[in-house]
Amino acid sequence: MVMSSERPSPSLNPGRSEFLQIRRGGGLYIDKTHHLQSLLAPESEDAPTLRNPYVFLARPRRFGKSLLVTTLEAFFQGEVQIDPRYFNGHNPPQTLSKMDLFRGTATADTAERRGFHPVVRLNMVNTPADGPERLEANLLEMLGSQYTLWNRRGINVGLESVDESGVVRFPTGPTVSPAQRLEDLVGWLKTHYGANPVVLVDEYDAPLVHLLGKNADPEPILDILRNFYVKLKSLESDLHFVFVTGITRFARVSLFSAFNNLWDISWEPTYATLCGFTEQEVRTALHPHLATGAGHLNVSLEELMDKVRRHYNGYCFGFPEDSERVYNPFTLACCLRDMQDRNHVRRWAITGWPNHWAVSGTPMFLIRLMKEGQYPLPADPPPWDNLMNTAYSLDTVDFVSLMFQTGYYTLCQDKDGDLYLDYPNDEVRRTYGHELLETYRRPPDPRTLRAMHRALADEDHKEFCDLLHTFLAGILSEKLRRETDCHLVLHVLCQLMQVEFQSEVHQGGGRSDMEVHFPGHVWVMEFKYGESPQTALDQIRSHDYGRRHFGGERRVVALGLNFVPGTGVEPPAVQFAFEDRYRPE
């Protein structure tokens, strides 16, 4: 259901995450508040306390976490009036009641009677720092904005304004820790309202992710964060509800060693669709925008839905058999916004469907880790518990689980019921591949990718190697310094070609570099750097690579590739050795 004004086509607002602004402006809002009935269930019908007062939710970037946080903020405190003295004599805008804000939603009847609880909202996005002093300053600045906000609402926060605008700044000395400032604010709010406050923490892991891949001692940073978050545990008797969001379970054990009462709902089937749009929500709430887009593309609505689904749907936050897949709300809304303009749609015939995943802020630490060689798409997922509950440290990262939790991989299930990991959709696959290749050179255009795909499908090894040679000629020699770099380039090219392939294939005789599968044949490839293609081909034979396919119907062909280092004058090149109908004696 769309929660908006009476207009038939509510405005799309992919970049907005403030519940109050969307509701006031009549923008698109797909109601998710039915989840709050169970999330915020009281201990008993008459009890003022909640059954689960501490909750944690992990979701990838741009999945609506911040909108959920601001929705919870409105649910607990509604819209709090700013003191009229801070409007410089102007009339303050009318304050909407909870009933008005949630009119037409699943919680319309309950939001008002659940009472008032003041909210401290902590957005950790702008707090990352390379050192402890800067981190502490950033945390204090974030808390200072909360002090200022409540001061402007007319609440005594224990500090005087520095000017007529109501801004509150902390004294420079003696130094008071961010944890103590948080406790003081909670105390002032509880005293004023006679109700336990709520604390909402958005992107709790931002300071930790910032350190990934950097040569820095994390312990001073972790000490500050530990003291800050553990304060929420010590305030348990003074707080009504604590909700923490993030991208990962990064450093859960070491960071939250004393904050161990969080209920993790990230992979609970009940909350699989708490963030993201379901197929039914897209079809009903976004129907006017889809209908316009279908007209501009000159396709039927069902044909359009097939394209939209393939490009933007596919995220699964639970077991595939009992968890509905969802769309990334930001990228889908951006696409539909563009779709309303016929000129945008015309360009798609040349550029392909828009990939807004990159705009959402791809974490560059993933690119750094990929370039270090931790790049294969696994054939089999790790055990389910490993994926769901991995606790990272800053010096050892489970790359597969990190890719899974950041939304680059999702869990799938084949017709036999076996689980496997794959990219959720075409948008993520293409964006990730392009960003990786951009660290080397500009990604190939669609025509080059189609030609490479055709050459592999036709078993034309010479044509494929000629195309690869031309592509490598555009890469600076200093960017291809080892076999791992060359392997990564081939890996990403196969991703962009959307062929069925697997890197680092384990088998009895060792581990082949790559297999590429087609209906009638299988390529078995081995890569060398600065050696010879015959050496690579000999390794395929001596280690019996590809033997698992010999009893099947598909023909096995072997391709040894040697990457020739560039000299600064001459670009990198590729040499090949090929064997048709390869089968060791």
Helices and strands as residue ranges (DSSP letters): H 19-25, G 33-35, H 36-39, E 54-58, H 65-77, G 84-87, H 98-101, E 119-123, G 124-126, H 132-152, H 178-193, E 198-202, H 206-209, H 219-234, G 236-238, E 241-246, H 252-255, E 263-264, G 269-271, H 279-285, H 287-297, H 301-312, H 329-339, H 342-351, G 358-360, H 364-371, H 384-389, H 399-405, E 410-413, E 419-422, H 426-438, H 446-457, H 461-472, G 477-479, H 483-497, E 500-507, E 510-517, E 521-529, H 533-542, G 547-549, E 555-564, E 573-579
